């Protein structure tokens, strides 16, 4: 079951992102930032146990551009299409907000290709998105792949 994240979910989201961040598979987010951006997150909750098995954020970047970020699925729950459900939910949410394009910075480009994202040069993205990048430990040597999808 997918639902919007609540304050009570933030520590689980933090732990999910930290786990994959420590493995170098995504960029972790500080706990303070997660609380500030709770409204951007959706979670996949196991309907039987209530456990959070995955998360994904949709951040609005500009009048017609949104970003999928912080997509993570608990390691023991992978290969069950939870990540796909979360991405499709984010795409639907972006469409509902009348976004024209959606992008992601990822270490897993093959996964996002399944959703019609195409690789793009980072320089094609608006400068506004780099505000988070400046705080990243990998700046300016970002090794993520930029991908974008038209929603129109």
DSSP file (Angstrom, degrees, kcal/mol; ACC not computed):
  #  RESIDUE AA STRUCTURE BP1 BP2  ACC     N-H-->O    O-->H-N    N-H-->O    O-->H-N    TCO  KAPPA ALPHA  PHI   PSI    X-CA   Y-CA   Z-CA
    1    1 A X              0   0    0      0, 0.0    44,-3.4     0, 0.0     2,-0.4   0.000 360.0 360.0 360.0 131.6    0.0    0.0    0.0
    2    2 A X  E     +A   44   0A   0     42,-0.2     2,-0.3    40,-0.0    42,-0.2  -0.838 360.0 156.2-101.9 138.9    1.3    3.4   -0.9
    3    3 A X  E     -A   43   0A   0     40,-2.1    40,-3.0    -2,-0.4     2,-0.1  -0.964  48.2 -83.7-149.8 164.5    0.5    6.5    1.2
    4    4 A X  E     -A   42   0A   0     -2,-0.3    38,-0.3    38,-0.2    35,-0.1  -0.466  56.4-103.2 -68.4 143.7    2.0    9.9    1.9
    5    5 A X        -     0   0    0     36,-2.4     2,-0.3    33,-0.4    -1,-0.1  -0.310  34.2-154.9 -68.2 151.7    4.7    9.8    4.5
    6    6 A X    >>  -     0   0    0     -3,-0.1     3,-2.2     1,-0.1     4,-0.5  -0.812  33.9-100.1-121.4 164.4    3.9   11.0    8.0
    7    7 A X  G >4 S+     0   0    0     -2,-0.3     3,-1.5     1,-0.3     4,-0.4   0.872 121.3  61.5 -52.5 -39.9    6.2   12.4   10.7
    8    8 A X  G 34 S+     0   0    0      1,-0.3     4,-0.3     2,-0.1    -1,-0.3   0.675 100.3  56.4 -63.7 -15.7    6.3    9.0   12.4
    9    9 A X  G <> S+     0   0    0     -3,-2.2     4,-2.5     1,-0.2     3,-0.4   0.605  81.1  89.2 -89.2 -13.0    7.8    7.5    9.2
   10   10 A X  H <X S+     0   0    0     -3,-1.5     4,-3.1    -4,-0.5     5,-0.2   0.867  84.1  51.1 -60.9 -41.7   10.9    9.8    9.0
   11   11 A X  H  > S+     0   0    0     -4,-0.4     4,-2.3     2,-0.2    -1,-0.2   0.885 112.2  47.7 -65.5 -35.8   13.2    7.7   11.2
   12   12 A X  H  > S+     0   0    0     -3,-0.4     4,-2.4    -4,-0.3    -2,-0.2   0.918 113.1  48.5 -67.9 -42.5   12.5    4.6    9.0
   13   13 A X  H  X S+     0   0    0     -4,-2.5     4,-2.7     2,-0.2     5,-0.2   0.934 111.3  51.2 -60.4 -46.0   13.0    6.6    5.9
   14   14 A X  H  X S+     0   0    0     -4,-3.1     4,-2.7     1,-0.2    -2,-0.2   0.924 110.7  48.0 -56.2 -47.1   16.3    8.0    7.3
   15   15 A X  H  X S+     0   0    0     -4,-2.3     4,-2.3     2,-0.2    -1,-0.2   0.883 111.2  50.5 -65.4 -38.8   17.5    4.4    8.1
   16   16 A X  H  X S+     0   0    0     -4,-2.4     4,-1.9     2,-0.2     5,-0.2   0.951 114.6  43.4 -61.2 -49.3   16.5    3.2    4.6
   17   17 A X  H  X S+     0   0    0     -4,-2.7     4,-2.3     1,-0.2    -2,-0.2   0.875 113.6  51.3 -66.6 -37.6   18.4    6.0    2.9
   18   18 A X  H  X S+     0   0    0     -4,-2.7     4,-3.0    -5,-0.2    -1,-0.2   0.910 106.8  54.6 -65.3 -42.2   21.4    5.7    5.3
   19   19 A X  H  X S+     0   0    0     -4,-2.3     4,-0.9     1,-0.2    -2,-0.2   0.943 116.0  36.8 -56.6 -50.5   21.7    2.0    4.6
   20   20 A X  H  <>S+     0   0    0     -4,-1.9     5,-2.7     1,-0.2     6,-0.8   0.807 114.6  56.8 -76.0 -28.4   21.9    2.4    0.9
   21   21 A X  H ><5S+     0   0    0     -4,-2.3     3,-1.4    -5,-0.2    -2,-0.2   0.912 104.1  52.6 -64.2 -43.0   23.9    5.6    1.3
   22   22 A X  H 3<5S+     0   0    0     -4,-3.0    -1,-0.2     1,-0.3    -2,-0.2   0.800 108.6  51.3 -63.0 -28.2   26.5    3.7    3.3
   23   23 A X  T 3<5S-     0   0    0     -4,-0.9    -1,-0.3    -5,-0.2    -2,-0.2   0.514 116.5-117.5 -84.5  -5.6   26.7    1.2    0.4
   24   24 A X  T < 5S+     0   0    0     -3,-1.4    -3,-0.2    -4,-0.3    -2,-0.1   0.695  83.5 117.6  78.1  19.7   27.2    4.1   -2.1
   25   25 A X  S   <S+     0   0    0     -5,-2.7    82,-0.4     1,-0.2     2,-0.3   0.590  81.0   0.5 -97.9 -12.5   24.0    3.3   -3.9
   26   26 A X  S    S-     0   0    0     -6,-0.8     2,-0.6    -9,-0.1    -2,-0.3  -0.968  82.5 -90.9-160.5 170.2   22.2    6.6   -3.2
   27   27 A X        -     0   0    0     -2,-0.3    -6,-0.1    -3,-0.1    43,-0.1  -0.780  41.5-133.7 -90.8 122.9   22.9    9.9   -1.4
   28   28 A X        -     0   0    0     -2,-0.6     2,-0.4   -10,-0.1   -10,-0.1  -0.295  15.7-138.2 -69.3 160.5   21.7    9.8    2.2
   29   29 A X        -     0   0    0    -15,-0.2   -11,-0.1    41,-0.0   -12,-0.1  -0.947  19.7-109.2-120.1 141.1   19.7   12.8    3.5
   30   30 A X     >  -     0   0    0     -2,-0.4     4,-2.0     1,-0.1     3,-0.3  -0.386  28.4-119.4 -65.7 147.4   20.2   14.4    6.9
   31   31 A X  H  > S+     0   0    0      1,-0.2     4,-2.1     2,-0.2     5,-0.2   0.876 113.6  56.2 -55.1 -41.2   17.4   13.8    9.4
   32   32 A X  H  > S+     0   0    0      1,-0.2     4,-2.0     2,-0.2    -1,-0.2   0.902 106.7  49.7 -60.9 -40.4   16.6   17.5    9.6
   33   33 A X  H  > S+     0   0    0     -3,-0.3     4,-1.8     1,-0.2    -1,-0.2   0.885 107.9  54.0 -66.0 -38.1   16.1   17.7    5.8
   34   34 A X  H  < S+     0   0    0     -4,-2.0    -1,-0.2     2,-0.2    -2,-0.2   0.908 108.3  48.7 -64.3 -41.4   13.8   14.7    5.9
   35   35 A X  H >< S+     0   0    0     -4,-2.1     3,-1.0     1,-0.2    -1,-0.2   0.917 112.1  49.7 -62.8 -41.5   11.5   16.3    8.5
   36   36 A X  H 3< S+     0   0    0     -4,-2.0     3,-0.3     1,-0.2    -1,-0.2   0.811 118.6  38.9 -65.4 -29.6   11.5   19.5    6.4
   37   37 A X  T >X S+     0   0    0     -4,-1.8     3,-2.2     1,-0.2     4,-0.6   0.115  74.2 121.7-110.1  20.6   10.6   17.6    3.3
   38   38 A X  G X4 S+     0   0    0     -3,-1.0     3,-1.3     1,-0.3   -33,-0.4   0.832  71.3  61.3 -53.5 -35.1    8.2   15.0    4.7
   39   39 A X  G 34 S+     0   0    0     -3,-0.3    -1,-0.3     1,-0.3    -2,-0.1   0.676  97.2  59.7 -69.7 -15.7    5.4   16.2    2.4
   40   40 A X  G <4 S+     0   0    0     -3,-2.2    18,-2.3    17,-0.1    -1,-0.3   0.681  93.6  88.1 -80.5 -17.9    7.5   15.2   -0.6
   41   41 A X  E <<  - B   0  57A   0     -3,-1.3   -36,-2.4    -4,-0.6     2,-0.3  -0.570  50.3-172.8 -94.1 143.9    7.7   11.6    0.4
   42   42 A X  E     -AB   4  56A   0     14,-2.8    14,-2.0   -38,-0.3     2,-0.3  -0.930  15.1-155.6-119.1 152.2    5.5    8.6   -0.2
   43   43 A X  E     -AB   3  55A   0    -40,-3.0   -40,-2.1    -2,-0.3     2,-0.7  -0.929  16.1-133.1-127.6 153.1    6.0    5.3    1.5
   44   44 A X  E     -AB   2  54A   0     10,-2.4     9,-3.1    -2,-0.3    10,-1.1  -0.936  30.3-166.5-102.9 116.0    5.1    1.7    0.7
   45   45 A X  E     - B   0  52A   0    -44,-3.4     2,-0.5    -2,-0.7     7,-0.2  -0.884  25.0-120.1-109.6 131.8    3.6    0.1    3.8
   46   46 A X     >  -     0   0    0      5,-3.0     4,-2.9    -2,-0.5     5,-0.2  -0.571  21.5-147.8 -65.7 119.0    3.1   -3.6    4.3
   47   47 A X  T  4 S+     0   0    0     -2,-0.5    -1,-0.2     1,-0.2    -2,-0.0   0.752  93.5  47.2 -65.9 -22.1   -0.7   -3.8    4.8
   48   48 A X  T  4 S+     0   0    0      1,-0.1    -1,-0.2     3,-0.1    -2,-0.0   0.885 128.0  19.6 -84.2 -41.4   -0.3   -6.8    7.1
   49   49 A X  T  4 S-     0   0    0      2,-0.1    -2,-0.2     0, 0.0     3,-0.1   0.646  90.1-128.9-105.6 -17.9    2.5   -5.6    9.4
   50   50 A X     <  +     0   0    0     -4,-2.9     2,-0.2     1,-0.3    -3,-0.1   0.503  57.7 148.2  78.7   2.7    2.4   -1.8    8.9
   51   51 A X        -     0   0    0     -5,-0.2    -5,-3.0    -6,-0.1     2,-0.6  -0.491  53.3-120.6 -74.3 139.5    6.2   -1.9    8.3
   52   52 A X  E     +B   45   0A   0     -7,-0.2    -7,-0.2    -2,-0.2     3,-0.1  -0.720  34.8 173.4 -79.8 117.7    7.6    0.7    5.9
   53   53 A X  E     +     0   0A   0     -9,-3.1    21,-3.4    -2,-0.6     2,-0.3   0.595  60.3   2.0-102.3 -15.4    9.2   -1.3    3.0
   54   54 A X  E     -BC  44  73A   0    -10,-1.1   -10,-2.4    19,-0.3     2,-0.3  -0.991  55.5-159.6-165.3 163.7   10.1    1.5    0.7
   55   55 A X  E     +BC  43  72A   0     17,-2.6    17,-2.4    -2,-0.3     2,-0.3  -0.977   6.4 178.5-148.3 159.8   10.1    5.3    0.1
   56   56 A X  E     -B   42   0A   0    -14,-2.0   -14,-2.8    -2,-0.3     2,-0.4  -0.939  14.3-148.0-161.2 140.3   10.3    7.8   -2.7
   57   57 A X  E     -BC  41  69A   0     12,-3.1    12,-2.4    -2,-0.3     2,-0.5  -0.886   2.3-159.1-114.2 146.5   10.2   11.6   -2.8
   58   58 A X  E     - C   0  68A   0    -18,-2.3     2,-0.5    -2,-0.4    10,-0.2  -0.976  16.6-170.5-119.8 114.1    8.9   13.8   -5.5
   59   59 A X  E     - C   0  67A   0      8,-2.7     8,-2.9    -2,-0.5     2,-0.4  -0.906  19.8-133.3-109.9 130.2   10.3   17.3   -5.3
   60   60 A X  E     + C   0  66A   0     -2,-0.5     6,-0.2     6,-0.2     3,-0.1  -0.682  28.2 172.3 -79.5 128.1    9.1   20.2   -7.3
   61   61 A X  E     -     0   0A   0      4,-2.7     2,-0.3    -2,-0.4     5,-0.2   0.716  60.5  -9.4-107.8 -30.2   12.0   22.1   -8.8
   62   62 A X  E >  S- C   0  65A   0      3,-1.9     3,-0.7    66,-0.0    -1,-0.3  -0.896  87.6 -73.7-158.9 179.9   10.4   24.6  -11.2
   63   63 A X  T 3  S+     0   0    0     -2,-0.3     3,-0.0     1,-0.2    -3,-0.0   0.752 131.2  15.5 -61.4 -23.7    7.0   25.5  -12.7
   64   64 A X  T 3  S+     0   0    0     35,-0.1    37,-2.2     1,-0.1    36,-1.4   0.214 114.1  80.9-133.0  15.3    7.2   22.5  -15.0
   65   65 A X  E <   +Cd  62 101A   0     -3,-0.7    -4,-2.7    35,-0.2    -3,-1.9  -0.986  45.4 175.5-135.0 131.3    9.9   20.2  -13.6
   66   66 A X  E     -Cd  60 102A   0     35,-1.7    37,-2.3    -2,-0.4     2,-0.4  -0.896  18.3-138.7-128.5 160.1    9.9   17.7  -10.8
   67   67 A X  E     -Cd  59 103A   0     -8,-2.9    -8,-2.7    -2,-0.3     2,-0.6  -0.968   5.2-144.3-122.5 134.0   12.6   15.3   -9.4
   68   68 A X  E     +Cd  58 104A   0     35,-2.8    37,-0.5    -2,-0.4     2,-0.3  -0.858  40.2 159.9 -88.0 126.7   12.2   11.7   -8.2
   69   69 A X  E     +C   57   0A   0    -12,-2.4   -12,-3.1    -2,-0.6    37,-0.1  -0.947  40.1  29.9-145.3 164.3   14.7   11.3   -5.4
   70   70 A X  E     +     0   0A   0     -2,-0.3     2,-0.6     1,-0.2    -1,-0.1   0.863  65.4 171.9  54.6  43.6   15.5    9.1   -2.4
   71   71 A X  E     +     0   0A   0    -15,-0.2     2,-0.3    -3,-0.1   -15,-0.2  -0.750   9.3 156.6 -83.3 121.0   14.0    6.0   -3.9
   72   72 A X  E     -C   55   0A   0    -17,-2.4   -17,-2.6    -2,-0.6     2,-0.4  -0.995  26.0-165.5-148.9 140.8   14.8    3.1   -1.6
   73   73 A X  E     -C   54   0A   0     -2,-0.3   -19,-0.3   -19,-0.2     5,-0.1  -0.996  39.8 -99.3-127.8 131.0   13.3   -0.4   -0.9
   74   74 A X    >   -     0   0    0    -21,-3.4     3,-2.2    -2,-0.4     4,-0.3  -0.162  35.3-121.6 -47.3 134.7   14.2   -2.5    2.1
   75   75 A X  G >  S+     0   0    0      1,-0.3     3,-1.1     2,-0.2    -1,-0.1   0.845 110.9  51.6 -54.2 -40.3   16.8   -5.1    1.0
   76   76 A X  G 3  S+     0   0    0      1,-0.2    -1,-0.3     3,-0.0    -2,-0.1   0.594 110.5  51.1 -75.1  -8.1   14.6   -8.0    2.1
   77   77 A X  G X  S+     0   0    0     -3,-2.2     3,-0.6   -24,-0.2     5,-0.4   0.276  83.0 118.7-110.4   8.7   11.7   -6.7    0.1
   78   78 A X  T <   +     0   0    0     -3,-1.1    -4,-0.0    -4,-0.3    -3,-0.0  -0.302  61.8  39.1 -74.0 162.5   13.4   -6.1   -3.2
   79   79 A X  T 3  S+     0   0    0      1,-0.0    -1,-0.2    -2,-0.0    -3,-0.0   0.706  88.2 100.6  69.7  23.4   12.4   -7.9   -6.4
   80   80 A X  S <  S-     0   0    0     -3,-0.6    -2,-0.1     0, 0.0    -1,-0.0   0.156  99.5-107.6-119.2  15.5    8.7   -7.5   -5.5
   81   81 A X  S  > S+     0   0    0      1,-0.1     4,-2.2     3,-0.1     5,-0.2   0.596  82.0 128.4  70.3  13.2    8.0   -4.5   -7.7
   82   82 A X  H  > S+     0   0    0     -5,-0.4     4,-2.3     2,-0.2     5,-0.2   0.917  73.1  50.2 -65.2 -42.8    7.8   -2.1   -4.8
   83   83 A X  H  > S+     0   0    0      1,-0.2     4,-2.4     2,-0.2    -1,-0.2   0.902 110.5  50.2 -61.0 -41.4   10.3    0.3   -6.4
   84   84 A X  H  > S+     0   0    0      2,-0.2     4,-2.7     1,-0.2     5,-0.2   0.904 109.6  50.1 -63.5 -42.3    8.3    0.2   -9.6
   85   85 A X  H  X S+     0   0    0     -4,-2.2     4,-2.1     1,-0.2    -1,-0.2   0.907 111.5  49.2 -62.8 -41.6    5.1    1.0   -7.7
   86   86 A X  H  X S+     0   0    0     -4,-2.3     4,-2.0     2,-0.2    -2,-0.2   0.903 112.1  47.4 -65.6 -41.5    6.8    3.9   -6.0
   87   87 A X  H  X S+     0   0    0     -4,-2.4     4,-2.5     2,-0.2    -2,-0.2   0.934 112.0  49.5 -66.0 -45.8    8.2    5.4   -9.2
   88   88 A X  H  X S+     0   0    0     -4,-2.7     4,-2.5     1,-0.2    -1,-0.2   0.884 109.8  52.5 -61.3 -37.0    4.8    5.0  -11.0
   89   89 A X  H  X S+     0   0    0     -4,-2.1     4,-2.4    -5,-0.2    -1,-0.2   0.914 109.6  48.6 -62.8 -42.8    3.2    6.8   -8.0
   90   90 A X  H  X S+     0   0    0     -4,-2.0     4,-2.4     2,-0.2    -2,-0.2   0.896 110.9  50.4 -64.9 -40.2    5.6    9.7   -8.3
   91   91 A X  H  X S+     0   0    0     -4,-2.5     4,-2.4     2,-0.2    -2,-0.2   0.928 111.3  48.5 -63.0 -44.8    5.0    9.9  -12.0
   92   92 A X  H  X S+     0   0    0     -4,-2.5     4,-2.4     1,-0.2    -2,-0.2   0.901 111.2  50.4 -61.4 -40.9    1.3   10.0  -11.4
   93   93 A X  H  X S+     0   0    0     -4,-2.4     4,-1.4     2,-0.2    -1,-0.2   0.905 109.5  50.6 -64.7 -41.0    1.7   12.7   -8.8
   94   94 A X  H  <>S+     0   0    0     -4,-2.4     5,-2.5     1,-0.2    -2,-0.2   0.907 110.7  49.4 -63.2 -41.8    3.9   14.8  -11.1
   95   95 A X  H ><5S+     0   0    0     -4,-2.4     3,-2.1     1,-0.2    -2,-0.2   0.919 107.2  54.4 -62.8 -42.9    1.2   14.5  -13.8
   96   96 A X  H 3<5S+     0   0    0     -4,-2.4    -1,-0.2     1,-0.3    -2,-0.2   0.804 107.5  51.3 -61.6 -28.6   -1.5   15.5  -11.3
   97   97 A X  T 3<5S-     0   0    0     -4,-1.4    -1,-0.3    -3,-0.2    -2,-0.2   0.345 118.6-115.6 -88.8   5.8    0.6   18.6  -10.6
   98   98 A X  T < 5 +     0   0    0     -3,-2.1    -3,-0.2     1,-0.2     2,-0.2   0.801  53.7 167.9  64.4  32.7    0.8   19.4  -14.3
   99   99 A X      < -     0   0    0     -5,-2.5    -1,-0.2     1,-0.1   -34,-0.2  -0.526  27.8-157.3 -71.5 143.9    4.5   18.9  -14.5
  100  100 A X  S    S+     0   0    0    -36,-1.4    51,-3.4     1,-0.2    52,-0.7   0.763  74.0  20.7 -91.4 -29.8    5.9   18.7  -18.1
  101  101 A X  E     -dE  65 150A   0    -37,-2.2   -35,-1.7    49,-0.3     2,-0.4  -0.959  59.0-163.4-139.6 155.0    9.1   16.8  -17.2
  102  102 A X  E     -dE  66 149A   0     47,-2.3    47,-2.5    -2,-0.3     2,-0.3  -0.998  15.3-178.8-137.4 139.2   10.4   14.7  -14.4
  103  103 A X  E     -dE  67 148A   0    -37,-2.3   -35,-2.8    -2,-0.4     2,-0.3  -0.851   9.3-165.8-133.8 169.5   14.1   13.8  -13.8
  104  104 A X  E     -dE  68 147A   0     43,-2.3    43,-2.7    -2,-0.3     2,-0.5  -0.984  19.1-139.9-149.4 154.2   16.2   11.8  -11.5
  105  105 A X  E     + E   0 146A   0    -37,-0.5     2,-0.3    -2,-0.3    41,-0.2  -0.991  45.0 165.5-112.2 121.9   19.9   11.6  -10.6
  106  106 A X  E     - E   0 145A   0     39,-2.6    39,-3.5    -2,-0.5     3,-0.2  -0.917  54.2-150.0-142.6 157.7   20.6    7.9  -10.2
  107  107 A X  S    S+     0   0    0    -82,-0.4     2,-0.2    -2,-0.3     3,-0.1   0.343  99.8  61.4 -99.3  -0.6   23.2    5.1   -9.9
  108  108 A X    >>  +     0   0    0     37,-0.1     4,-1.3     1,-0.1     3,-0.8  -0.529  56.1 158.3-125.6  64.1   20.7    2.7  -11.5
  109  109 A X  H 3> S+     0   0    0      1,-0.2     4,-1.9    -2,-0.2    -1,-0.1   0.841  72.2  61.1 -60.2 -33.6   19.9    4.0  -15.0
  110  110 A X  H 3> S+     0   0    0      1,-0.2     4,-0.8     2,-0.2    -1,-0.2   0.869 101.8  53.7 -62.4 -34.7   18.7    0.7  -16.3
  111  111 A X  H X4 S+     0   0    0     -3,-0.8     3,-0.8     1,-0.2    -1,-0.2   0.941 111.0  44.7 -62.7 -47.0   15.9    0.7  -13.7
  112  112 A X  H ><>S+     0   0    0     -4,-1.3     5,-1.7     1,-0.2     3,-1.6   0.742  99.6  69.6 -74.1 -22.9   14.7    4.1  -14.8
  113  113 A X  H ><5S+     0   0    0     -4,-1.9     3,-1.8     1,-0.3    -1,-0.2   0.829  88.6  66.3 -61.2 -29.8   14.9    3.2  -18.5
  114  114 A X  T <<5S+     0   0    0     -3,-0.8    -1,-0.3    -4,-0.8    -2,-0.2   0.690 100.4  50.4 -63.7 -17.6   12.0    0.9  -17.8
  115  115 A X  T < 5S-     0   0    0     -3,-1.6    -1,-0.3    -4,-0.2    -2,-0.2   0.076 126.5 -98.9-108.8  21.0    9.8    4.0  -17.1
  116  116 A X  T < 5S+     0   0    0     -3,-1.8     2,-0.3     1,-0.3    34,-0.3   0.703  72.9 148.7  69.0  23.0   10.9    5.8  -20.3
  117  117 A X      < -     0   0    0     -5,-1.7     2,-0.4    32,-0.1    -1,-0.3  -0.653  31.0-156.2 -79.1 144.8   13.5    8.0  -18.7
  118  118 A X  E     -F  148   0A   0     30,-2.8    30,-2.6    -2,-0.3     2,-0.1  -0.933  22.9-101.6-122.4 149.4   16.4    8.8  -21.0
  119  119 A X  E     +F  147   0A   0     -2,-0.4     2,-0.3    28,-0.2    28,-0.3  -0.445  45.5 178.5 -67.6 137.6   19.9    9.8  -20.1
  120  120 A X        -     0   0    0     26,-2.6    26,-0.5    -2,-0.1     2,-0.3  -0.930  35.2 -95.9-135.9 160.2   20.6   13.5  -20.4
  121  121 A X    >   -     0   0    0     -2,-0.3     3,-2.2     1,-0.1     4,-0.3  -0.595  30.1-129.7 -75.6 137.5   23.5   15.7  -19.7
  122  122 A X  G >  S+     0   0    0     -2,-0.3     3,-1.6     1,-0.3    -1,-0.1   0.801 106.7  67.2 -57.7 -28.7   23.4   17.3  -16.3
  123  123 A X  G 3  S+     0   0    0      1,-0.3    -1,-0.3     4,-0.0     4,-0.1   0.673  89.2  66.1 -68.2 -14.7   24.0   20.7  -17.9
  124  124 A X  G <  S+     0   0    0     -3,-2.2    -1,-0.3     2,-0.1     2,-0.2   0.633  86.2  87.5 -78.9 -14.2   20.6   20.4  -19.5
  125  125 A X  S <  S-     0   0    0     -3,-1.6     5,-0.1    -4,-0.3    21,-0.0  -0.591  93.6 -95.0 -86.1 148.7   18.9   20.6  -16.1
  126  126 A X    >   -     0   0    0     -2,-0.2     3,-1.4     1,-0.1     4,-0.3  -0.234  29.3-118.0 -63.2 150.8   18.1   24.0  -14.6
  127  127 A X  G >  S+     0   0    0      1,-0.3     3,-1.8     2,-0.2     4,-0.2   0.777 106.0  75.6 -58.9 -27.8   20.7   25.6  -12.2
  128  128 A X  G >  S+     0   0    0      1,-0.3     3,-1.6     2,-0.2     4,-0.3   0.832  85.9  62.0 -56.7 -33.5   18.1   25.6   -9.4
  129  129 A X  G X> S+     0   0    0     -3,-1.4     3,-0.8     1,-0.3     4,-0.7   0.727  90.1  69.6 -67.0 -18.8   18.6   21.8   -8.9
  130  130 A X  H <> S+     0   0    0     -3,-1.8     4,-1.9    -4,-0.3    -1,-0.3   0.556  72.9  87.1 -78.1  -6.3   22.3   22.3   -8.0
  131  131 A X  H <4 S+     0   0    0     -3,-1.6     4,-0.4    -4,-0.2    -1,-0.2   0.893  95.4  41.4 -60.8 -38.4   21.4   24.0   -4.7
  132  132 A X  H X4 S+     0   0    0     -3,-0.8     3,-1.0    -4,-0.3     4,-0.4   0.851 109.1  61.0 -72.5 -34.9   21.3   20.5   -3.1
  133  133 A X  H >< S+     0   0    0     -4,-0.7     3,-1.5     1,-0.3     6,-0.3   0.845  92.5  64.0 -63.4 -34.2   24.4   19.4   -5.0
  134  134 A X  T 3< S+     0   0    0     -4,-1.9    -1,-0.3     1,-0.3    -2,-0.2   0.818 103.8  49.0 -60.2 -29.6   26.6   22.1   -3.5
  135  135 A X  T <  S+     0   0    0     -3,-1.0    -1,-0.3    -4,-0.4    -2,-0.2   0.540  90.1 107.5 -86.0  -7.3   26.0   20.4   -0.1
  136  136 A X  S X  S-     0   0    0     -3,-1.5     3,-1.3    -4,-0.4     6,-0.0  -0.437  72.9-132.9 -76.8 144.2   26.8   17.0   -1.3
  137  137 A X  T 3  S+     0   0    0      1,-0.3    -1,-0.1    -2,-0.1     4,-0.1   0.714 107.5  55.4 -66.1 -19.9   30.1   15.3   -0.4
  138  138 A X  T >  S+     0   0    0     -5,-0.1     3,-1.6     2,-0.1    -1,-0.3   0.467  85.6 153.8 -93.1  -1.7   30.6   14.4   -4.0
  139  139 A X  T <   +     0   0    0     -3,-1.3    -5,-0.0     1,-0.3    -6,-0.0  -0.531  65.2  10.4 -71.8 135.0   30.3   17.9   -5.3
  140  140 A X  T 3  S+     0   0    0     -2,-0.2     2,-0.8     2,-0.0    -1,-0.3  -0.928 124.9  61.6 -96.1  14.3   31.6   18.8   -7.9
  141  141 A X  S <  S+     0   0    0     -3,-1.6    -2,-0.2    -4,-0.1     2,-0.1  -0.370  70.5 176.7 -99.6  54.8   32.5   15.3   -9.0
  142  142 A X        -     0   0    0     -2,-0.8    -3,-0.1     1,-0.1    -9,-0.0  -0.342  16.3-173.7 -61.7 132.2   29.0   13.9   -9.2
  143  143 A X        +     0   0    0     -2,-0.1     2,-0.2     2,-0.1    -1,-0.1   0.203  47.5 111.3-113.5  14.6   29.0   10.3  -10.4
  144  144 A X        -     0   0    0    -36,-0.0     2,-0.5   -39,-0.0   -37,-0.2  -0.531  69.4-118.6 -83.0 156.4   25.2    9.9  -10.7
  145  145 A X  E     -E  106   0A   0    -39,-3.5   -39,-2.6    -2,-0.2     2,-0.4  -0.841  21.3-137.3 -95.8 128.1   23.5    9.6  -14.1
  146  146 A X  E     +E  105   0A   0     -2,-0.5   -26,-2.6   -26,-0.5     2,-0.3  -0.723  27.6 178.2 -84.7 132.3   21.0   12.3  -15.0
  147  147 A X  E     -EF 104 119A   0    -43,-2.7   -43,-2.3    -2,-0.4     2,-0.3  -0.976   6.4-171.5-135.5 148.5   17.8   11.0  -16.6
  148  148 A X  E     -EF 103 118A   0    -30,-2.6   -30,-2.8    -2,-0.3     2,-0.4  -0.968   7.3-165.0-140.8 153.6   14.7   12.8  -17.7
  149  149 A X  E     -E  102   0A   0    -47,-2.5   -47,-2.3    -2,-0.3     2,-0.3  -0.997  19.6-132.2-140.2 134.4   11.2   11.9  -19.0
  150  150 A X  E     -E  101   0A   0     -2,-0.4   -49,-0.3   -34,-0.3   -50,-0.1  -0.669  13.7-168.0 -80.4 140.0    8.7   14.1  -20.8
  151  151 A X              0   0    0    -51,-3.4   -50,-0.2    -2,-0.3    -1,-0.1   0.450 360.0 360.0-107.4  -4.3    5.2   13.8  -19.3
  152  152 A X              0   0    0    -52,-0.7    -1,-0.1   -54,-0.0   -51,-0.1   0.474 360.0 360.0 -85.9 360.0    3.2   15.5  -22.0
